[in-house]
Amino acid sequence: METFRRLILAAVLAGSIAGIFVALLHQVTTVPVILSAEVYERAAEAEMPASQMAAMPANASGHEHGASTWEPAEGLERTAFSVLADVLTGIGFALVLVAIYALWGRGVDWRKGLYFGLAGFAAVSFAPSLGLPPEVPGTVAAPLDTRQLWWAMTVLLTGGGLALLFLSRKPILMLAGVALIILPHAYGAPQPAEYASVAPEAIARRFVAAVMMTSLLFWAALGALTGLFYERVFVRA
């Protein structure tokens, strides 16, 4: 029980700090781009007939049209919920990393944690973005359930492939790791019948760049912090 408590403590400390860090990054990187895209989205919705708005699929803009759905108010409330989501996400991924460290059974410090964090970025952010790049509000996309399924399979296969590639020494296993990484992209990500976005292409490109850079910094910080707290709280305690 004490071992479990230390693992949880290490994950909560690392995840909270990384979550606050990425929340601050979001306020200066992705949030301004999202707000710019939402201006175009609202303008397009205002010009759209009510009947067409009600029939419009939810995945066309990220909102459910014709339904009464709750959203946080603009300003402090929206920022607070965003920060909370980032912190909870940080803690969740930190729990996964410290669990991997414990199962791996070898010494982990901040440097090795950084490597695991970069692997997390590759599996969770970079690999899925090759098929499903981040989308600004007002972008037509494939159905949400199919995108979520492809994303989850890509994360699992890429994570497993990286583990075989870098943690094994047998050529056959390393080759299998490469095959796992390639598999979801060979199958192909779900795509809409026709791509469309109400926001200018320049905003979409800025959003992709901002999301990927922020994600890279988040995973680097999370990996280093989980390695540091794992060593201090779990190993040395």
N, C-alpha and C positions, 0 to 999 in steps of 0.2 A: 504493500500500500504506500509506503514511503517512497519507493522508486517511482510509482505512478504519479504521486504528488509532485515530485521534483521535475518529472517530464512536463507535466501540465504547467508548472511555474515557469520553467524555461521557455515554453512556447508562448505563454501569455505575455511575459516580459518582452520577448523578441517581437512577437506579432503586434503588440500594442505600439511599440516604438516605430516599427516599420510602417504600420497603418497610419499613424499620425504623420510620418514623413511623407508618405505617398499622398495623403490627403492635402497637405500643403502644396505638393507638386501639382496635383490636379487643379488647384485654384489658379495656378499661373500658367498651366499648359493646356489641358483639355477643356476645362470649363469655359474659358473665353471662346473657344472654337464652337463648342456646343451651343452656347448662347447665340452666336452669330448664325449658326444653321437653323436654330429655332425661329429666328426672325423670318427666314424664307419659308419655313414650314407653316407658320401661322398665316403668312400672307397667302400662301397657296390654298390653305384651308378656308380662308375668308372668301376667296374667289370661287370656291367650289360649291355647287348646288347642294342643298341639304340632303336630297335623295341620294346623290352620288357619295356624299360624305358617309351616310349611314351604311351604304353597301361596300364601302372601301375596306379591304382587309386590314387587320391590325398590324400585320408585318410591313405594311407600306410606309409607315412612319414611326413605328414604335409605340403608338397609342391605339387604344380601342375606340373606334369611332362609333358614335350613336349610343354609347354606354356611359353611365355615370360612374367614373372611377376616381378614387381618391388620389391626390397628388400633394406632396408637401408644398406649402406656400413659398413663393419666391423670397429670396433674401436669407435671413438667419435660419429659418426652419429648414429650407432646402439644403443649406450648407451643413447644418447639424446632422441631418440624416445621411448626407454624403460622407461626412467624417466617420459617423458610426458604422456605415457600411464598409468603409476602408479598413477601420480597426478590426471589425469582425472578420473580414476577409484575411487580413494579416494574421490574426490568431489562428484561423482555420488552416491556412497553408503552413503556418509555423508548427502546428500539431502534426501535420503530415511529415514535415522535414525531421522533427525530433524523433518521430516514430521510426523513420528510415535510419537515422543515426543509431538508435537503440538496436534495431534488427541487424544492421551492418556489423555492430559489435567491435568496431575499431575506434581508435582515438580520433576525435573531431575537435578542431579549433576553428577560429574565425576564418583562416585561409581555406581549409577544406570545406567549411560551411559556405564560403563564397562560391566555390566550384559547384556545390550542390545547388546553390541558388541560381547560378547561370544555367544549369541543367533544367531547373524548374522553369526559367524563362523560356528556354528552347521548347519545352514540352507544352507548357500552358499557354504561352503567348505567341511565340514566333512561328512554330509549326502550324497551328490552326490558322494564323493570319495569312499563310500562303494560299489557302483555299477560301477563307472567309475573312477578308480584311475588315478592320473596324469600320463601322458605318455611322455617319452623322444622322441626326433626325431628318426625316423626310426622304429617306432612301428606300426604294422598293427592294425587298429581299425575299428569299425562299421561305417557305413555312417555318415557323419557329421550332417546332418539334423535330423536324429533320435536321435543321442546323445544330440544335443542341445535341442530337444523337451523334452526328458526324464530329462535332467538337469533342465530345466525351471520348469517343473511340480514338480520335487523333491524339488526345492527351495521354491516354493509357498506352497506346501502341508506341508513341514517341518516347514516353518515360521508360517503358520496358526495353525498347531498343537501345536507348542511351545506357541503361544499366548493363545490358549484355555487351555493349560496345566498349565501355570504359572500365567495368568492374570485373570482367572475365578475361582470361588469358588464352582461351581456346579459340582458334581461328574459326571453327564452325559456328560457335556461339556468337562471335563478333559479326560474322556474315549474316547470321539470323537477325542480329540487332539492326543491321543496315536494312534488311528486308522489312522489318517491322516499321521502321521510320518511313520508308518509301510507300508502304502499302496504302495508307489512307489517301495519299495524293494520287496514287495510281488509280484508285477507285473513283476519286473525284468528289469535291464538295458539292452540296446541293446549291443550285443557282436558280434565280428567278427566270421566268420565261423571257422577260425583257428588262434590262437594267434601266432604271430611271431614278433621278434625284432632283429635288427642287432646289437644293443648295448648289452653288457653283462648284466646279471640279476643283478649283484651288482650295476651297475650304475642306473638301473631302481629303485632299492630299495632306493638308496641314494637320487634319485630325489623325490620320494614320500615323504620320511621323510623331506627333505628340504622344499618342497612345503607346507606341512601341518604345519610345525613349523613356517615358514614365514607367512603363512596365519593366524595362531593363534595370532601371535604377531601384525600383521596388524590390525585385528579386535579388539583386546584388546585396542590398541592405538586409533583406530578410535572411538570406543565406549566411552572411557574415554574423549577424546578430544571433541567429539560432545556434551557430557553431560556438560563438562566444559564451552565450548563456548555458548551453549544453555542457560545455567544459567547466564553467564556474559553479553552476548550480547542481548539475547531475553528477559529473565525474569527480570533482574535487570535494563535494560536500561529504 
